[in-house]
Amino acid sequence: MNKNKKEYFLTLQQGTYGFFVSEMWIETNENDEDFYEVELNRVKPSEMQYQFKTKYEAIKDFENWCGDNWDGVERRW
């Protein structure tokens, strides 16, 4: 039987104008190393698509903005 492993965490992405925080979902199949699915979504809505010159600025902005919405979610910066 195939078993899928699912991971969910916050990460940084680099865009044209700098860095921003995204949610990432990764699903892999333990029996088939070629199977994986990745989904990325910016944490701020499209009307708030801020990008920052440094990773530090992006993380600081996110932590000041996010409130408790992402408490307990792993951060992989």
ChimeraX commands (.cxc) that place a marker at each C-alpha (Angstrom):
marker #1 position 0.00,0.00,0.00 radius 0.5
marker #1 position 1.31,3.44,-0.92 radius 0.5
marker #1 position 1.68,5.90,1.92 radius 0.5
marker #1 position 1.90,9.63,1.37 radius 0.5
marker #1 position 3.83,11.94,3.65 radius 0.5
marker #1 position 2.48,15.49,3.99 radius 0.5
marker #1 position 4.44,18.46,5.29 radius 0.5
marker #1 position 3.20,22.00,5.96 radius 0.5
marker #1 position 5.43,24.92,6.94 radius 0.5
marker #1 position 6.29,28.57,6.33 radius 0.5
marker #1 position 9.22,29.48,4.13 radius 0.5
marker #1 position 10.76,32.44,2.30 radius 0.5
marker #1 position 10.62,32.97,-1.43 radius 0.5
marker #1 position 12.54,35.41,-3.55 radius 0.5
marker #1 position 10.61,37.39,-6.13 radius 0.5
marker #1 position 11.61,39.98,-8.68 radius 0.5
marker #1 position 11.79,42.73,-6.08 radius 0.5
marker #1 position 12.87,40.87,-2.95 radius 0.5
marker #1 position 11.79,38.31,-0.35 radius 0.5
marker #1 position 8.36,37.35,0.99 radius 0.5
marker #1 position 6.86,34.70,3.28 radius 0.5
marker #1 position 4.86,31.77,1.85 radius 0.5
marker #1 position 3.02,28.72,3.10 radius 0.5
marker #1 position 4.34,25.49,1.61 radius 0.5
marker #1 position 2.68,22.09,1.39 radius 0.5
marker #1 position 4.71,19.12,0.19 radius 0.5
marker #1 position 3.22,15.68,-0.38 radius 0.5
marker #1 position 5.54,12.78,-1.20 radius 0.5
marker #1 position 4.98,9.08,-1.66 radius 0.5
marker #1 position 7.25,6.86,0.44 radius 0.5
marker #1 position 7.05,4.03,-2.12 radius 0.5
marker #1 position 7.58,6.15,-5.22 radius 0.5
marker #1 position 10.38,8.71,-4.89 radius 0.5
marker #1 position 9.38,10.30,-8.21 radius 0.5
marker #1 position 5.94,11.30,-6.88 radius 0.5
marker #1 position 5.67,14.60,-5.13 radius 0.5
marker #1 position 3.38,17.59,-5.12 radius 0.5
marker #1 position 4.28,21.09,-3.97 radius 0.5
marker #1 position 1.97,24.03,-3.37 radius 0.5
marker #1 position 3.13,27.54,-2.43 radius 0.5
marker #1 position 0.91,30.44,-1.39 radius 0.5
marker #1 position 1.91,33.88,-0.19 radius 0.5
marker #1 position 0.68,34.50,3.33 radius 0.5
marker #1 position -0.43,38.05,2.58 radius 0.5
marker #1 position -3.34,38.59,0.19 radius 0.5
marker #1 position -2.63,39.77,-3.34 radius 0.5
marker #1 position -3.35,43.39,-2.47 radius 0.5
marker #1 position -0.55,43.18,0.13 radius 0.5
marker #1 position 2.22,41.68,-2.00 radius 0.5
marker #1 position 5.12,43.24,-0.22 radius 0.5
marker #1 position 8.64,42.18,-1.06 radius 0.5
marker #1 position 11.62,43.09,1.08 radius 0.5
marker #1 position 15.27,43.60,0.19 radius 0.5
marker #1 position 16.50,41.16,2.84 radius 0.5
marker #1 position 15.23,37.92,4.35 radius 0.5
marker #1 position 15.42,39.51,7.80 radius 0.5
marker #1 position 13.04,42.34,6.77 radius 0.5
marker #1 position 10.54,39.87,5.29 radius 0.5
marker #1 position 10.55,37.72,8.44 radius 0.5
marker #1 position 10.26,40.75,10.74 radius 0.5
marker #1 position 7.32,42.13,8.74 radius 0.5
marker #1 position 5.58,38.75,8.81 radius 0.5
marker #1 position 6.04,38.27,12.55 radius 0.5
marker #1 position 4.68,41.79,13.22 radius 0.5
marker #1 position 1.71,41.25,10.89 radius 0.5
marker #1 position 0.66,37.63,11.40 radius 0.5
marker #1 position -0.79,37.73,14.92 radius 0.5
marker #1 position -1.50,34.21,16.16 radius 0.5
marker #1 position -2.71,32.85,12.80 radius 0.5
marker #1 position 0.43,30.76,12.30 radius 0.5
marker #1 position 1.22,29.83,15.92 radius 0.5
marker #1 position 2.67,26.34,16.03 radius 0.5
marker #1 position 3.42,26.22,12.30 radius 0.5
marker #1 position 7.02,25.26,11.56 radius 0.5
marker #1 position 9.16,28.01,10.05 radius 0.5
marker #1 position 11.94,27.03,7.68 radius 0.5
marker #1 position 13.83,30.16,6.99 radius 0.5
marker link #1:1,2 radius 0.2
marker link #1:2,3 radius 0.2
marker link #1:3,4 radius 0.2
marker link #1:4,5 radius 0.2
marker link #1:5,6 radius 0.2
marker link #1:6,7 radius 0.2
marker link #1:7,8 radius 0.2
marker link #1:8,9 radius 0.2
marker link #1:9,10 radius 0.2
marker link #1:10,11 radius 0.2
marker link #1:11,12 radius 0.2
marker link #1:12,13 radius 0.2
marker link #1:13,14 radius 0.2
marker link #1:14,15 radius 0.2
marker link #1:15,16 radius 0.2
marker link #1:16,17 radius 0.2
marker link #1:17,18 radius 0.2
marker link #1:18,19 radius 0.2
marker link #1:19,20 radius 0.2
marker link #1:20,21 radius 0.2
marker link #1:21,22 radius 0.2
marker link #1:22,23 radius 0.2
marker link #1:23,24 radius 0.2
marker link #1:24,25 radius 0.2
marker link #1:25,26 radius 0.2
marker link #1:26,27 radius 0.2
marker link #1:27,28 radius 0.2
marker link #1:28,29 radius 0.2
marker link #1:29,30 radius 0.2
marker link #1:30,31 radius 0.2
marker link #1:31,32 radius 0.2
marker link #1:32,33 radius 0.2
marker link #1:33,34 radius 0.2
marker link #1:34,35 radius 0.2
marker link #1:35,36 radius 0.2
marker link #1:36,37 radius 0.2
marker link #1:37,38 radius 0.2
marker link #1:38,39 radius 0.2
marker link #1:39,40 radius 0.2
marker link #1:40,41 radius 0.2
marker link #1:41,42 radius 0.2
marker link #1:42,43 radius 0.2
marker link #1:43,44 radius 0.2
marker link #1:44,45 radius 0.2
marker link #1:45,46 radius 0.2
marker link #1:46,47 radius 0.2
marker link #1:47,48 radius 0.2
marker link #1:48,49 radius 0.2
marker link #1:49,50 radius 0.2
marker link #1:50,51 radius 0.2
marker link #1:51,52 radius 0.2
marker link #1:52,53 radius 0.2
marker link #1:53,54 radius 0.2
marker link #1:54,55 radius 0.2
marker link #1:55,56 radius 0.2
marker link #1:56,57 radius 0.2
marker link #1:57,58 radius 0.2
marker link #1:58,59 radius 0.2
marker link #1:59,60 radius 0.2
marker link #1:60,61 radius 0.2
marker link #1:61,62 radius 0.2
marker link #1:62,63 radius 0.2
marker link #1:63,64 radius 0.2
marker link #1:64,65 radius 0.2
marker link #1:65,66 radius 0.2
marker link #1:66,67 radius 0.2
marker link #1:67,68 radius 0.2
marker link #1:68,69 radius 0.2
marker link #1:69,70 radius 0.2
marker link #1:70,71 radius 0.2
marker link #1:71,72 radius 0.2
marker link #1:72,73 radius 0.2
marker link #1:73,74 radius 0.2
marker link #1:74,75 radius 0.2
marker link #1:75,76 radius 0.2
marker link #1:76,77 radius 0.2
view
